[in-house]
Amino acid sequence: MSTDYNSLKAESIVAGWHESGMTQTEYAKSNNITIHTFRYWLYKRKGKPMPGAAFIELKSIFKGNGILLRYPNGVEIQVPAGTSLQALKALVNL
Protein backbone atom coordinates (compact mmCIF):
# COMPACT_ATOMS: atom_id res chain seq x y z
CA MET A 1 0.00 0.00 0.00
CA SER A 2 1.22 3.45 -0.77
CA THR A 3 1.40 6.32 1.69
CA ASP A 4 -1.23 8.20 -0.36
CA TYR A 5 -3.66 5.30 0.00
CA ASN A 6 -3.05 5.12 3.75
CA SER A 7 -3.56 8.88 4.10
CA LEU A 8 -6.81 8.73 2.16
CA LYS A 9 -7.99 5.78 4.25
CA ALA A 10 -7.18 7.63 7.48
CA GLU A 11 -8.93 10.80 6.25
CA SER A 12 -11.99 8.81 5.25
CA ILE A 13 -12.22 6.97 8.57
CA VAL A 14 -11.72 10.12 10.66
CA ALA A 15 -14.32 12.04 8.64
CA GLY A 16 -16.77 9.15 9.01
CA TRP A 17 -16.42 9.13 12.78
CA HIS A 18 -17.78 12.65 13.10
CA GLU A 19 -20.98 11.54 11.38
CA SER A 20 -21.28 8.16 13.12
CA GLY A 21 -22.40 9.20 16.60
CA MET A 22 -20.16 6.45 18.02
CA THR A 23 -17.50 6.82 20.66
CA GLN A 24 -13.91 6.75 19.45
CA THR A 25 -13.45 3.24 20.85
CA GLU A 26 -16.60 1.88 19.19
CA TYR A 27 -15.75 3.47 15.87
CA ALA A 28 -12.15 2.25 15.85
CA LYS A 29 -13.30 -1.28 16.62
CA SER A 30 -15.96 -1.16 13.87
CA ASN A 31 -13.22 -0.15 11.39
CA ASN A 32 -10.78 -2.86 12.55
CA ILE A 33 -8.15 -0.43 13.80
CA THR A 34 -6.76 0.07 17.27
CA ILE A 35 -7.94 3.01 19.36
CA HIS A 36 -4.33 4.19 19.46
CA THR A 37 -4.10 4.29 15.65
CA PHE A 38 -7.43 6.11 15.43
CA ARG A 39 -6.43 8.72 18.01
CA TYR A 40 -3.11 9.21 16.21
CA TRP A 41 -5.02 9.91 13.00
CA LEU A 42 -7.25 12.36 14.87
CA TYR A 43 -4.16 14.08 16.26
CA LYS A 44 -2.54 14.30 12.81
CA ARG A 45 -5.72 15.82 11.36
CA LYS A 46 -6.18 18.27 14.25
CA GLY A 47 -4.79 21.27 12.34
CA LYS A 48 -7.00 20.63 9.30
CA PRO A 49 -10.51 22.05 9.15
CA MET A 50 -13.29 19.56 9.76
CA PRO A 51 -16.73 19.91 8.25
CA GLY A 52 -18.80 21.60 10.97
CA ALA A 53 -15.76 21.85 13.26
CA ALA A 54 -17.00 25.16 14.64
CA PHE A 55 -19.90 23.35 16.25
CA ILE A 56 -19.93 21.15 19.32
CA GLU A 57 -22.02 18.03 18.98
CA LEU A 58 -24.67 17.71 21.67
CA LYS A 59 -26.39 14.38 21.44
CA SER A 60 -28.58 12.39 23.76
CA ILE A 61 -27.43 8.81 24.11
CA PHE A 62 -29.76 6.41 25.85
CA LYS A 63 -27.00 4.39 27.49
CA GLY A 64 -27.75 4.71 31.18
CA ASN A 65 -30.12 7.65 30.64
CA GLY A 66 -27.30 10.15 30.14
CA ILE A 67 -26.32 12.88 27.74
CA LEU A 68 -23.05 12.62 25.86
CA LEU A 69 -21.22 15.84 24.97
CA ARG A 70 -18.56 15.36 22.29
CA TYR A 71 -16.21 18.27 21.64
CA PRO A 72 -14.49 18.77 18.25
CA ASN A 73 -11.18 17.57 19.71
CA GLY A 74 -12.72 14.19 20.57
CA VAL A 75 -13.14 14.72 24.31
CA GLU A 76 -16.39 13.23 25.53
CA ILE A 77 -18.31 14.02 28.72
CA GLN A 78 -21.33 12.03 29.81
CA VAL A 79 -23.71 13.73 32.22
CA PRO A 80 -26.94 12.47 33.81
CA ALA A 81 -30.13 12.93 31.76
CA GLY A 82 -31.57 15.30 34.38
CA THR A 83 -28.70 17.80 34.07
CA SER A 84 -30.03 21.35 34.00
CA LEU A 85 -29.98 23.42 30.83
CA GLN A 86 -27.81 25.99 32.63
CA ALA A 87 -25.18 23.33 33.43
CA LEU A 88 -25.24 22.05 29.84
CA LYS A 89 -24.77 25.57 28.48
CA ALA A 90 -21.78 26.03 30.79
CA LEU A 91 -20.22 22.78 29.50
CA VAL A 92 -20.84 23.70 25.85
CA ASN A 93 -19.25 27.13 26.32
CA LEU A 94 -16.01 25.80 27.83
Wavefront OBJ file of the C-alpha trace (Angstrom):
o trace
v 0.000 0.000 0.000
v 1.219 3.449 -0.774
v 1.395 6.322 1.693
v -1.226 8.196 -0.360
v -3.662 5.297 -0.001
v -3.051 5.120 3.751
v -3.556 8.876 4.099
v -6.812 8.733 2.163
v -7.993 5.780 4.254
v -7.178 7.634 7.483
v -8.935 10.798 6.255
v -11.993 8.808 5.250
v -12.222 6.965 8.571
v -11.722 10.123 10.663
v -14.323 12.035 8.645
v -16.773 9.153 9.014
v -16.419 9.132 12.784
v -17.785 12.650 13.098
v -20.977 11.544 11.380
v -21.277 8.163 13.124
v -22.403 9.199 16.599
v -20.162 6.448 18.021
v -17.502 6.817 20.662
v -13.911 6.751 19.454
v -13.446 3.237 20.847
v -16.604 1.885 19.194
v -15.753 3.475 15.868
v -12.152 2.252 15.854
v -13.304 -1.284 16.617
v -15.958 -1.157 13.873
v -13.216 -0.155 11.392
v -10.785 -2.857 12.550
v -8.147 -0.427 13.796
v -6.756 0.074 17.267
v -7.941 3.012 19.357
v -4.326 4.190 19.462
v -4.100 4.294 15.653
v -7.429 6.112 15.429
v -6.431 8.719 18.010
v -3.113 9.213 16.212
v -5.023 9.906 12.997
v -7.253 12.361 14.867
v -4.159 14.076 16.261
v -2.541 14.303 12.810
v -5.720 15.825 11.362
v -6.176 18.272 14.245
v -4.791 21.274 12.341
v -6.996 20.625 9.301
v -10.513 22.051 9.149
v -13.293 19.561 9.761
v -16.730 19.914 8.255
v -18.797 21.595 10.973
v -15.762 21.847 13.262
v -16.997 25.162 14.643
v -19.904 23.350 16.253
v -19.929 21.151 19.315
v -22.016 18.033 18.984
v -24.674 17.711 21.666
v -26.387 14.384 21.437
v -28.578 12.395 23.764
v -27.426 8.810 24.110
v -29.758 6.411 25.854
v -27.000 4.390 27.488
v -27.753 4.705 31.179
v -30.118 7.654 30.638
v -27.299 10.148 30.143
v -26.319 12.883 27.737
v -23.049 12.616 25.856
v -21.217 15.842 24.971
v -18.558 15.362 22.289
v -16.206 18.272 21.643
v -14.491 18.773 18.248
v -11.180 17.574 19.712
v -12.718 14.188 20.568
v -13.139 14.724 24.309
v -16.390 13.227 25.530
v -18.307 14.022 28.722
v -21.329 12.029 29.809
v -23.712 13.734 32.223
v -26.943 12.468 33.807
v -30.134 12.929 31.764
v -31.565 15.304 34.383
v -28.695 17.799 34.071
v -30.031 21.354 34.002
v -29.981 23.417 30.831
v -27.813 25.992 32.625
v -25.184 23.335 33.429
v -25.239 22.046 29.837
v -24.769 25.571 28.481
v -21.776 26.034 30.790
v -20.219 22.781 29.495
v -20.838 23.696 25.850
v -19.247 27.131 26.318
v -16.007 25.800 27.835
l 1 2 3 4 5 6 7 8 9 10 11 12 13 14 15 16 17 18 19 20 21 22 23 24 25 26 27 28 29 30 31 32 33 34 35 36 37 38 39 40 41 42 43 44 45 46 47 48 49 50 51 52 53 54 55 56 57 58 59 60 61 62 63 64 65 66 67 68 69 70 71 72 73 74 75 76 77 78 79 80 81 82 83 84 85 86 87 88 89 90 91 92 93 94
